[in-house]
Amino acid sequence: MSAALGAALLAAPALAYAADDGTPAQNAAAAAATDPPADPTSTATPTATPSDTPSDTPAPSDPSATAAPSDPSTTPSGPPVDEPSPTPSDPSGTPTPDPSGSAPGAGVPVFGDVGSDPSDTGFLTVAVSSDSAITEVSADLTELHGANPATVAVTGFTLVSGTPQDGVWRSPRMSRLPSYGTYDVTVGAKDSEGDSTTAAGVTTVDVEPKPVFADRSISPAVLDVEHKHVQLSGRISLFDPITGDTSPLAGKALSVVAEYSYNAVTAADGSYAIDVAPRLNGENATSVPVSLSFWIANPDGTNTYVLVDSKTLPVTVSPSRIRLDHSSARIKFGAKASSSGVVEYQYGGTWRPAKGVAVDMGYYAKATSGTGGRFTLTDPYMPYDDATYTVGTSRDSYLADPYLTASHAQFKVDVINRTNICFCSSWIDEYSNLHVQGSMGASNGKVPPNHKLYLQQSADGRTGWKSLGWFTTKSDGTFNLDGYVAVPKGYWRLYSAGSSDYQPGYSNSVHFNRTATRITGFNAGPEPVRKGHTVTTTGTLQRLSGTKWAAFGKQRVYILFQAKGKKSWTQLGSVKTDSHGRFTARFTAKQDGTWVGVYLASGSYVDAESYHDYVDVR
């Protein structure tokens, strides 16, 4: 099928086929004319009906580089109906004058317009006049393409309008044509006086199947929040101008463009029912152009674009709103901020729940409204201080509903901050003084305005905690102090009572059941000592028993050495005390320095450190 199909389909002002309702439009002039000779293929021809196909949708590029028709507004609108062959209407009854200026009565027949019947390209019409009645009209059609172009003689023309002396003649259906395509037309005519004339190559005609449309529909009339889908329906047939037959265009690939492209295929009867949900192009789209089309392959290898139907649908955007279940919330530090509510839209003057709307609360909390427009959002990250949260319809261009205006609502979260107390360093000395050192802060990074801390004690560290007293931290929340405890055995912790904005807080607990220890008689010698010789360290470890010191046997004592001029200590080894608490350890003398014995307490004993003994190495 040639590119001329597009022009014949979409550009010829008088071209049309059966109406959408299938009712033929009878040509009055044809009905009044003498019946043409019998033609078995001339009883099913399309009838003339103006097309209602909009022309505001441009045709896509021809996949085989054939130019698309420039005016799709006269696309045929329905299938042919089996009725007697209609004839073209000529209100004036006067053929178009010959461009050469010859007038009727010049002696020989003169041709006017020659071409395909506008209502059915299976017929040829010839306007001819003479000074006497025309008695015979004929034509020769020659293929324009092919290796061996065939020529077919067409006779049996009948007068369909005007008078025998000046009228329009119509051929029988050109059923003898060998194939579809473009033909060069040569016409001849003879009048009653025996005058005849022939005009070669007066025109070319396209004889090709034509699509016929019926019951076309694109709905709804307006796209809005309750009508987001576009339904396209109808039926497509193919009219054969050579046989005059019309058959369903089954299995034809159709293309729907509604901002994006969608594909569909016609059913066995040529019908189609397509449902698409166009994604609006832009957040403020005011209309959506919708078109339905397909391509027909031509015999010469090109393709012709056929616009089935098109329509521009206006878009209405409805107001939306978010109603939260609460406007504020108090949560303890460590909990997550949550919000719930409903999304609604205004339609027809009333507010209705909006299901399936994407909402978010910050970047990470996202949800979609469900039945009744309800949603619940929880931020996966806990807040560290008081904050205001905004819940809104999604701002993501892909998730946002283009048929609703954006909306949001806010709620406040009051975080009851966690109080942090570090009992970082503590001990009890031989005088039952408890050393307390550490810091106090809160989860919001601030020091609670109430700096008061209570020292509490428990016998087992689980129950029976009693406050022994309190002290106040420094402005930066730190503390470092000693205090006497009457019972140096048990568990201790620090406690803050908290306030409306700060939770009560407890420190880690420490356990003390200490007994004083000491190292006596420590000595490192000989002094001086030669380098490479042996240094012997001795001493006795004791523990306080009541009011007296007693031997502390089977305990490990560590020997440390500090080289002359250095600040750090090096552990050289360790030794266990005997049953009398005595210990002896030997080492190789390498350099001048200080020696010391250290007992690291475990259980209920305190640490002990010996006298520092300097040894000169020579």
Buried (B, 14 or more C-beta within 10 A) or exposed (E): BBBBBBBBBBBBEEBBBBBBEBEBBBBEBBEEBEEBEEBEBBBBBBBBBBBBBBBEBBBBEBEBEBBBBEBBBBBBBBBBBEBBBBBBBBEEEBBBBBEEEBEBEBEBBBBBBBBBBBBBBBBBBBBBBBBBBBBBBBBBBBBBEEEEEEEBEBEBBBBBBBEBBBBBBBBBBBBEBEEBBBBBBBBBBBBBEEBBBBBEEBBBBBBBBBBBBBEBEBEEEEBBBBBBEBEBBBBBBBBBBBBBBBBBBBEBEBBBBBBEEBEBEBBEEBBBEBEBEBBBEEEEBEEBBBBBBBBBEBBBEBBBBBBBBBBBBEBEBBEBBBEBEEEEBEBEBEBEBBBBBBBBBBBEEEBBBBEEBBBBBBEEBBBEBBEEBBBBBEBEEBBBBBBEBEBBBBEEEEBBBBBBBEBBBBBBBBBBBBBBBBBBEBBBEBEBEBEBBBBBBBBBEEBBEBBEBBBBBBEEBEEEBEEBEBBEBEEEBBBEEBEEBEEBBBBBBBBBBBBEBBBEBBBEBBEBEBBBBBBEEBBBBBEEBEEEEEBEBBBBBBBBEEEEBEBBBEBBBBBBBBBEEEEEBEEBEBBEBBEEBBBEBEBEBEEBBBBBBBBEBEEEBBBBBBBEBEBEBE
